[in-house]
Amino acid sequence: MLRDYVNGLRDSLVIVIGYVPVAVVFGMTARAFGFTPLEAVLASALIFAGMSQFILVSLASFSLVYAVLLASLVNLRHIVYGCVLSQKQNLRKKPLIAFGLTDEVFVLSVYRQNINEHYALGLITGAYTSWVLGTLVGILFTEVAGALGMLKDLEFALIALFIAILVLYVENFNDILVVLYSVIISATLALLGLSQISPLVATLFIALISIMLEKVRKNGVC
Amino acid sequence: MVYVDHILAILCIAVATYLARYISLRYGHKLAKIEKASTVLRSCTIAIITSLVTVSLIPVYLQHNMEIVIPTTLGVLVSIALAKKLRNIGIVAVIGLLTYVAVHSVLQYLVI
């Protein structure tokens, strides 16, 4: 039991290396976008889902209801993770494991053969601790940047982070088309002064197109 | 000052995220069909991120302020160039930010 937990904790080092810089950037951008240190730490400690946290801080100044809606929408992909994991591994302590089922924890849990709940909890402990501590480091760094009058510059970290996520997400021609359509929709809405609703409009449009394409593929028209 | 609405938003997302993770983990074997929706969910995620990047960049380019446009462009190019090589979004974001800050500081110094 303890051995499996320690093994999980040891394997979480791969996740920690990836998490710390992202968590630092989250701490910085959350402060730059007007979140207090307590709110930034609470976001990391309670949500523990990077992409939705970034969406929350970037859209909070426009409408919190809208930010919650989009952040939750992005997290719907976790449903797929849970489905796949529950079929591949026989895990107990599901209420605890569910809290830490992030993208990276999911990948490592599925990759290893016959893991148990203690191993998964070890993975989650390492990932969660590094995420919250990284956020704290980011907040501390922001205090220094603020003293140097560079707080506004930190907002660029969010753009750089989203670009990095996009480059890594885009894998095939369909993804490139999704990016192109989203740019066209968002740019048009932004030029019309409706930039804040563009993520929702682009998402609805892409979802509609994707569902239609799936149906066409299923019916064998293409 | 802590904003109550910020805390409420954090709690709402936390609960929604937890429920999505828990229900799928608990009843995953009964929800196997949902796996087929993964392509759509993935496309939606790409659409949201692309849209957020686009609406962040457009005001920068509409300002025609070279002190902001040049560092932003260089920061974006560096982030694109490094993302596939480093495969660590956090480090890419930090390098992109450092590029932006460095170029912005140099341009400000030159203007002064």
Interface residues (C-beta under 8 A of the other chain):
Chain A: I17 G18 Y19 V20 P21 V22 A23 V24 V25 F35 T36 L38 E39 L42 A43 L46 I47 F48 A49 M51 S52 Q53 I55 L56 S58 L59 A60 L64 A67 V68 L70 A71 S72 L73 V74 N75 L76 R77 H78 I79 V80 Y81 G82 C83 V84 L85 S86 Q87 L91 K94 P95 I97 A98 F99 L101 M150 D153 L154 F156 A157 L158 I159 A160 L161 F162 I163 A164 I165 L166 V167 L168 Y169 V170 N174 D175 V178 V179 Y181 S182 V183 I185 S186 A187 L189 A190 L191 S195 Q196 S198 P199 A202 T203 F205 I206 A207 S210 I211 E214
Chain B: M1 V2 Y3 D5 H6 I7 L8 A9 I10 L11 C12 I13 A14 A16 T17 Y18 A20 R21 Y22 I23 S24 L25 R26 Y27 G28 H29 L31 A32 I34 E35 K36 A37 S38 T39 V40 L41 R42 S43 C44 T45 I46 A47 I48 I49 T50 S51 L52 V53 T54 V55 S56 L57 I58 P59 P71 T72 G75 V76 V78 S79 I80 L82 A83 K84 R87 N88 I89 G90 I91 V92 A93 V94 I95 G96 L97 Y100 V101 H104
